[in-house]
Amino acid sequence: MTEDRGKPAKAWSGVFTEATDSRMERFSESVSFDKRMYEQDIRGSIGHARMLADVGLLQREEFESIERELNAIKDRIEQGDFEFSFALEDIHMHVEKALIDKLGDVGRKLHTARSRNDQVSTDFRLWIRDAIDNLDVLLAELQKAFVGRCDGDFDVVIPAYTHTQRAQPVLAPHVWLAYVEKLQRDRERLADCRKRVNALSLGSAACAGTSLPIDRTKTAEYLGFESIVANSVDASSDRDFATEFAYDMTQIAIHLSGWAEDWIWQSTVEFGFLKLPQSFCTGSSIMPQKVNPDVLELIRGKTARVAGNLQSLLMLTKGIPLAYNRDLQEDKEPVFDSYDAVSASLALAAPIAAQTVLNRETIAERLDKGYLDATSLMEYLIRKGVPQRSAHGIVGRLVRRGIESGKALSEFPLETFREASEFVDENVYDYLGAVNAVKAMKSYGSTAPDQVRFQIDAWKKRLGL
C-alpha cells in the first residue's frame, strides 16, 4: 500500500487551499481495514446506480457502463491487481476514483444523491448481513456435530455438575443437546439482529436527505433490504446494528468458551472422560508426554478479545452527538476482529465436537461415586408420601452414613433404609444407582431416555439430518 501516489485530489478538496498533511493521511486512513468491504461497496454502488437510472438521473447506457466497470474493479481487487493508497482514505474513494479514471464524467455521476455517510452505513450493513448469514451456517454445522454423535453415545450415563460438584446423572446426549440449545439461541439472536441490520440507509445522504427525485424503495429492492431507515439524521449516525451484532458474537464466544472449559478439564487425567482428537492438540517443547488442548484454550482465550470489542463499541458510541462524526470510523475494526475470531472458533469447534471420543470405561468406573442417585431416592420417598423437606433430611443422613462407611446407597441393605423411613420397600433398588436414576426421570426436557430420544429426533428433523 502506498502513502501518496502523486497526492490525488480529495473528494472534498474544492474549498481547501492547503494540501493534507501526510501525517494526517496516515492517521485518518481506514482503507487498511475497510478494504475488506470492497464487494459490498461495489454491490451497493451498482444498486444505487440502477436506481439513478430508473428515476432519470443517469442514462441507461451510463448505468450499464458504470455497472460493467464496477464489476471490472471488483475482479481487479480479487486478483490482487489493484493498488491502494493512504491518500484516498477508504475503500469507497478507491472504488470511485478507479471508476472515474476509466469513465470520466460518467463515473463522477455515481455519487449523485448520496454521501459517504450513508454509503458507509449501507456497506457496513451489507457486510454484517453477509457475516450473519455465514455465522448461521457455522453455528448449524456445530449443532449438527453435537446431534450427530448423540445416537452413538446414547447408552452412556455421565455426571452432571452444579458448583463443579457431582449433582445428578444424565445421558451424555442430554449434555450434547444442551450445547445445541445454546447455539440455537445464538442463531435466533442473529436472525433477530439481521432484521435491524437489513434496513436501507442509502439515500439519506449526509444527514438531511436530498432534493433529487430518488426512489429509495427501488434501491432497497435491488440490494435485498427488507425495510428503509425512516429518518435521515438517524440513518447516518446509527450504529446500534453493529453493537447488537457485536453483542451476539460475544454471546456465541461465551458459549464456545464454556464448552471449551468443560472439555478441557474433562480431558485431563484426573477426569479422563474425553479423548480429544490429536489433530487439534499440540505438544510440549520440553515434556514429551504432553497432549495439550491448545485449540480449546485459544477458543476460550479469544472470548476476551470478542468481549473487549463489544466494550469498545459501547464506549465509542456513548457520547457521540447527532449526526455522523468521524469517530464512527472506529466501529469496523472491533466488528471485523470479533467476526474473524468467532467464525474461526466455530469452524474448528465442529470437527472437535464430532471427533472427540468418550472414555466409556473410565466414566463407568467412577459413575456411582458422589451419590448421584441421592435426589432419585428423595423423590422415591416423596412419591411414597413423605414431605419433600423430610425426605431431603432422611436421604442426607443416609448419604452421611454412606460416606462414613464407604458404601454407595445401592449397597445398603433394605433394613438400613427401613430404619431411616418406614415408607421404603424392596423396590427402592429400582431407583438407586446412576443408571436407574436416569431411567426414573419423567418430566419434559429431562434426561429421561424417551425425552432425550424425542429431542434427538426433533433436532435431526430441524437440522435436516
C-alpha positions in Angstrom: 0.0 0.0 0.0 1.4 3.4 -1.0 1.1 6.6 1.0 0.6 9.2 -1.7 1.0 8.2 -5.4 1.1 11.8 -6.5 -1.3 13.1 -4.0 -4.7 12.6 -5.7 -7.2 15.3 -5.2 -9.6 14.8 -2.3 -13.3 14.4 -3.0 -13.8 17.4 -0.7 -10.8 19.5 -1.8 -12.7 22.3 -3.6 -12.9 24.6 -0.6 -9.4 23.8 0.7 -6.3 25.9 -0.2 -3.8 23.7 1.7 -2.8 20.1 0.9 -3.5 17.4 3.5 -0.6 16.7 5.8 0.8 13.2 5.1 0.8 12.5 8.9 -3.0 13.2 9.0 -3.5 10.9 6.0 -1.7 8.1 7.8 -3.7 8.8 11.0 -7.1 9.0 9.4 -6.9 6.4 6.7 -9.2 3.4 7.0 -8.6 1.6 3.7 -6.1 -0.7 5.5 -9.0 -2.4 7.2 -12.2 -1.3 5.4 -11.0 -2.6 2.0 -12.5 -6.0 3.0 -15.9 -4.3 2.3 -15.0 -3.8 -1.4 -17.6 -6.3 -2.6 -20.3 -4.7 -0.5 -19.3 -1.2 -1.7 -19.4 -2.3 -5.3 -22.7 -4.1 -4.8 -24.2 -1.1 -3.1 -22.9 1.3 -5.8 -24.4 -0.8 -8.6 -27.8 -0.9 -6.8 -27.6 2.9 -6.3 -26.7 3.5 -9.9 -29.5 1.3 -11.1 -32.0 3.4 -9.1 -30.5 6.6 -10.5 -31.1 5.2 -14.0 -34.7 4.3 -13.1 -35.5 7.9 -12.0 -33.7 9.5 -14.9 -30.6 10.8 -13.1 -28.5 8.5 -15.2 -29.0 7.4 -18.8 -29.5 3.7 -19.2 -26.2 3.3 -21.1 -24.4 5.3 -18.4 -25.6 2.9 -15.8 -24.6 -0.1 -17.9 -21.0 1.3 -18.3 -20.9 2.0 -14.6 -22.0 -1.5 -13.7 -19.6 -3.0 -16.2 -16.6 -1.0 -14.9 -17.5 -1.6 -11.2 -17.5 -5.4 -11.8 -14.1 -5.0 -13.5 -12.8 -3.2 -10.5 -14.1 -6.0 -8.3 -12.3 -8.5 -10.4 -9.0 -6.5 -10.2 -9.3 -6.3 -6.4 -9.9 -10.0 -6.2 -7.0 -10.8 -8.5 -4.6 -8.6 -6.5 -4.2 -6.2 -9.4 -5.4 -3.1 -7.6 -3.3 -0.5 -5.8 -4.4 1.0 -2.5 -3.2 4.4 -1.3 -3.5 6.1 2.1 -4.1 9.3 0.3 -7.5 8.0 -0.8 -8.6 7.3 2.8 -11.1 4.5 2.4 -12.4 1.7 0.1 -15.2 4.0 -1.1 -12.9 6.6 -2.5 -10.7 4.0 -4.1 -13.6 2.4 -6.0 -14.9 5.8 -7.0 -11.6 7.1 -8.2 -10.9 3.9 -10.2 -14.3 4.3 -11.8 -13.7 8.0 -12.7 -10.3 7.1 -14.1 -12.0 4.8 -16.6 -15.3 6.7 -17.3 -14.6 10.3 -16.6 -17.7 12.4 -16.1 -19.9 9.3 -16.2 -18.0 8.0 -13.2 -18.4 11.3 -11.5 -22.2 10.9 -11.6 -22.2 7.8 -9.4 -22.1 9.8 -6.2 -25.3 11.6 -7.1 -27.8 11.8 -4.2 -25.5 10.0 -1.7 -22.9 10.9 0.8 -20.1 8.8 2.2 -22.1 8.9 5.5 -25.0 6.9 4.1 -22.7 4.9 1.8 -20.5 3.7 4.7 -23.6 2.8 6.7 -25.0 0.8 3.8 -21.8 -1.0 3.0 -21.4 -1.9 6.7 -24.9 -3.2 6.9 -24.4 -5.3 3.8 -21.2 -6.7 5.3 -22.8 -7.5 8.6 -25.7 -9.1 6.8 -23.4 -11.4 4.9 -21.4 -12.1 8.2 -24.6 -13.1 10.0 -25.5 -15.5 7.2 -22.1 -17.0 7.3 -22.2 -17.4 11.1 -25.6 -19.0 10.9 -24.1 -21.7 8.6 -21.2 -22.3 11.0 -23.5 -22.5 14.0 -25.7 -25.0 12.3 -22.6 -27.1 11.4 -21.6 -27.2 15.1 -25.2 -28.1 16.1 -25.1 -31.0 13.6 -21.8 -32.2 15.0 -23.3 -32.5 18.5 -26.5 -34.0 17.3 -24.6 -36.4 15.0 -22.9 -38.0 17.9 -26.0 -38.5 20.1 -27.0 -41.9 18.8 -23.6 -43.4 19.3 -23.4 -42.0 22.8 -27.0 -42.8 23.8 -26.1 -45.6 26.2 -23.5 -43.5 28.1 -24.5 -42.0 31.5 -22.3 -39.2 32.9 -22.4 -36.9 35.9 -23.9 -33.5 35.5 -22.3 -30.9 37.7 -23.5 -27.9 39.7 -21.0 -25.7 41.5 -18.4 -28.0 39.8 -19.6 -30.8 42.1 -21.3 -34.0 41.0 -25.0 -33.4 41.0 -27.2 -35.9 39.1 -26.6 -38.5 36.4 -27.6 -37.7 32.8 -27.4 -39.3 29.4 -24.4 -37.9 27.5 -26.6 -36.9 24.6 -28.6 -34.8 27.0 -25.5 -32.7 27.6 -24.7 -32.5 23.9 -28.2 -31.2 23.3 -27.7 -28.6 26.0 -24.9 -27.1 23.8 -27.3 -27.4 20.8 -29.9 -25.3 22.6 -27.4 -22.6 23.4 -26.3 -22.5 19.8 -29.9 -22.2 18.7 -30.4 -19.2 20.9 -27.3 -17.7 19.2 -28.8 -18.3 15.8 -32.1 -16.8 16.8 -30.4 -13.7 18.2 -28.5 -13.3 14.9 -31.7 -13.7 12.9 -33.4 -11.1 15.1 -30.4 -8.8 14.7 -30.5 -9.3 11.0 -33.9 -7.6 10.8 -32.5 -4.4 12.2 -29.3 -4.7 10.1 -31.3 -5.2 6.9 -32.6 -1.7 6.7 -31.5 0.6 3.9 -29.8 3.8 5.0 -28.6 4.8 1.4 -30.5 7.9 0.2 -30.3 9.6 3.5 -27.2 11.4 2.1 -25.1 13.3 4.7 -27.9 13.8 7.3 -30.8 15.7 5.7 -31.7 13.6 2.6 -31.6 15.0 -0.9 -33.7 17.3 -3.1 -33.1 15.0 -6.1 -36.0 12.7 -7.1 -34.6 9.4 -5.9 -36.5 6.2 -5.2 -35.2 4.5 -2.0 -37.7 1.7 -2.4 -36.1 0.6 -5.6 -32.6 0.8 -4.1 -33.8 -1.4 -1.2 -35.3 -3.9 -3.6 -32.1 -4.1 -5.6 -29.9 -4.6 -2.6 -32.3 -7.0 -0.7 -33.1 -4.7 2.2 -36.4 -5.5 3.9 -37.0 -2.0 5.2 -35.8 1.6 4.8 -34.4 3.7 7.6 -37.1 6.4 8.0 -35.0 9.3 9.5 -32.0 10.7 7.6 -30.4 12.1 10.7 -30.6 8.7 12.4 -29.5 6.8 9.4 -26.1 8.5 9.1 -25.3 8.2 12.8 -26.9 4.9 13.9 -24.5 2.1 14.8 -26.9 0.1 17.0 -26.9 -2.6 14.5 -23.1 -3.0 14.8 -23.2 -3.0 18.6 -26.0 -5.5 18.6 -24.1 -7.8 16.2 -21.0 -7.4 18.5 -23.1 -8.5 21.5 -24.5 -11.5 19.6 -20.9 -12.5 18.7 -19.9 -12.1 22.3 -22.6 -14.4 23.5 -21.5 -17.0 20.9 -18.0 -16.7 22.1 -19.1 -17.1 25.7 -21.0 -20.3 24.8 -18.0 -21.6 23.0 -15.7 -20.7 25.9 -17.9 -22.6 28.4 -18.0 -25.7 26.2 -14.2 -25.4 25.8 -13.7 -25.2 29.5 -15.9 -28.2 30.1 -14.0 -30.4 27.6 -10.6 -29.1 28.7 -11.0 -30.3 32.3 -12.9 -33.4 31.3 -10.0 -34.5 29.1 -7.5 -34.3 32.0 -6.0 -37.4 33.5 -7.9 -36.5 36.7 -11.2 -36.8 34.9 -10.3 -38.9 31.9 -13.8 -38.7 30.4 -12.8 -37.4 27.0 -10.0 -38.1 24.5 -9.6 -35.1 22.2 -8.5 -35.5 18.6 -4.7 -35.1 18.4 -5.1 -33.2 15.2 -6.5 -30.3 17.2 -3.9 -30.5 20.0 -0.3 -29.7 20.4 2.7 -31.0 22.3 5.3 -29.5 24.6 8.8 -28.4 23.7 10.2 -30.0 26.9 7.7 -32.6 28.2 7.4 -35.4 25.7 4.2 -36.9 27.1 2.1 -33.7 26.7 -1.0 -33.6 24.5 -2.3 -30.0 25.1 -5.8 -28.8 24.2 -4.5 -25.7 22.6 -7.4 -25.1 20.2 -9.9 -25.2 23.0 -7.7 -23.0 25.2 -7.5 -20.4 22.3 -11.3 -20.6 21.8 -11.6 -19.8 25.4 -9.0 -17.1 25.2 -10.3 -15.3 22.2 -13.6 -14.7 24.1 -11.7 -12.0 26.0 -11.0 -10.2 22.7 -14.5 -10.5 21.5 -16.0 -9.2 24.8 -13.4 -6.4 24.7 -14.5 -5.4 21.2 -18.1 -5.1 22.4 -16.9 -2.8 25.2 -15.0 -0.7 22.6 -18.1 -0.2 20.5 -20.2 0.8 23.6 -17.6 3.3 24.7 -17.2 4.6 21.1 -20.9 5.4 20.7 -21.7 6.5 24.2 -21.2 10.3 23.7 -21.3 11.0 20.0 -23.7 13.8 19.1 -26.1 13.6 16.1 -25.4 13.0 13.3 -22.3 11.5 11.7 -18.9 12.0 13.3 -15.6 10.7 12.3 -15.4 8.7 15.5 -17.6 6.2 13.8 -14.7 5.1 11.5 -13.5 3.2 14.6 -16.6 0.9 14.5 -15.3 -1.5 11.9 -12.1 -3.0 13.3 -13.8 -4.3 16.5 -16.6 -5.9 14.5 -14.2 -7.4 11.9 -11.9 -8.7 14.6 -14.8 -10.3 16.6 -16.2 -11.9 13.4 -12.8 -13.3 12.5 -12.3 -14.8 16.0 -15.8 -16.2 16.3 -16.0 -17.6 12.8 -12.6 -19.3 13.1 -13.6 -20.7 16.5 -16.8 -22.2 15.1 -15.0 -23.7 12.1 -12.7 -25.6 14.5 -15.3 -26.4 17.1 -17.4 -28.6 14.7 -14.7 -31.2 14.0 -13.5 -31.2 17.6 -17.1 -31.9 18.8 -17.5 -34.6 16.2 -14.2 -36.4 16.6 -13.7 -36.4 20.4 -14.1 -39.8 22.0 -15.8 -40.7 25.2 -13.7 -42.9 27.6 -16.5 -45.2 28.4 -14.7 -47.5 30.8 -13.3 -44.6 32.9 -16.7 -43.0 33.1 -18.4 -46.2 34.1 -15.8 -46.9 36.8 -16.4 -43.6 38.5 -20.1 -43.2 37.7 -21.6 -44.2 41.1 -19.2 -42.1 43.1 -20.6 -38.9 44.6 -24.1 -40.2 45.4 -25.6 -39.1 42.1 -28.7 -41.1 43.0 -29.5 -39.2 46.2 -32.1 -37.0 44.5 -33.7 -40.1 43.0 -34.0 -41.7 46.4 -35.5 -38.4 47.8 -38.1 -38.3 45.1 -38.9 -42.0 45.7 -39.8 -41.1 49.3 -41.9 -38.1 48.1 -43.9 -40.5 45.9 -44.5 -42.6 49.0 -46.0 -39.6 50.7 -43.0 -38.2 52.6 -42.9 -34.4 52.6 -40.0 -33.0 50.5 -38.1 -31.4 53.3 -38.4 -34.5 55.4 -37.3 -36.7 52.6 -34.4 -34.4 52.0 -33.2 -34.8 55.6 -33.7 -38.6 55.5 -31.6 -39.0 52.4 -29.0 -36.6 53.7 -28.5 -38.7 56.8 -28.2 -41.8 54.6 -25.6 -40.2 52.5 -23.6 -39.2 55.5 -23.8 -42.8 56.7 -22.6 -43.9 53.3 -19.6 -41.6 53.4 -18.7 -42.8 56.8 -18.9 -46.5 55.9 -17.5 -46.1 52.3 -20.7 -47.5 50.8 -22.9 -46.4 47.9 -26.6 -46.0 48.6 -27.4 -49.1 46.4 -25.1 -51.2 48.7 -27.2 -50.6 51.8 -29.4 -53.5 52.9 -33.1 -52.9 53.0 -33.0 -52.8 56.8 -30.9 -49.7 56.7 -33.5 -47.9 54.5 -36.3 -49.2 56.7 -34.6 -47.8 59.8 -34.5 -44.4 58.0 -38.1 -44.5 56.8 -40.9 -46.9 57.2 -42.1 -46.0 53.7 -39.2 -47.8 52.0 -39.8 -51.2 50.5 -37.9 -53.6 48.3 -38.5 -51.7 45.1 -36.2 -48.9 46.3 -33.3 -50.5 44.5 -35.1 -49.8 41.1 -34.3 -46.1 41.8 -30.7 -46.5 43.1 -27.5 -46.3 41.0 -26.9 -43.7 38.4 -28.4 -45.6 35.5 -31.6 -46.3 37.4 -31.8 -42.7 38.5 -31.7 -41.7 34.8 -34.4 -44.2 33.9 -36.6 -42.9 36.7 -36.9 -39.4 35.2 -40.3 -38.3 33.8 -40.5 -34.6 33.1 -40.5 -32.9 29.7 -37.0 -31.7 28.9 -35.4 -34.1 31.4 -32.7 -36.7 30.9 -35.3 -39.4 30.7 -34.3 -41.7 27.8 -37.6 -41.2 26.0 -37.4 -37.5 26.4 -33.8 -37.4 25.1 -34.7 -39.6 22.2 -37.6 -37.3 21.3 -35.3 -34.3 21.4 -32.6 -36.0 19.3 -35.2 -36.9 16.6 -36.6 -33.4 16.7 -33.2 -31.8 16.2 -32.4 -34.2 13.4 -35.5 -33.1 11.6 -34.9 -29.5 12.4 -31.3 -29.6 11.1 -32.0 -31.8 8.1 -30.0 -34.8 9.4 
